[in-house]
Amino acid sequence: MYGQAPVAGQSTNGLAIAALVTSLVCCGPIGLVLGLVSLNQINASQGRQGGKGMAIAGIAIGAVTTLFGVFLLLSPDFWYGFNEAYYGY
């Protein structure tokens, strides 16, 4: 009902851990890619690898931070502040 308990000898996918960590430290695109790759590896392992939740969390957080970064770069206020700080006007 609540999902399966981890099988003895099941290991956590290292890329899933890396996806979650890189997404949390504001490297969104990297975390997004690592999460997608690790989710494919976990699904292909036929139950030998765990970490599906971490991979999904890495994908979600990476997507949100990537979109936030894109919207920030498209914002005219960002470029106005950049030009003011860089060129002094």
Summary of the structure (lengths in Angstrom):
residues: 89
radius of gyration: 18.2
end to end distance: 62.2
largest distance: 63.7
contacts: 257
relative contact order: 0.18
helix: 71%
strand: 4%
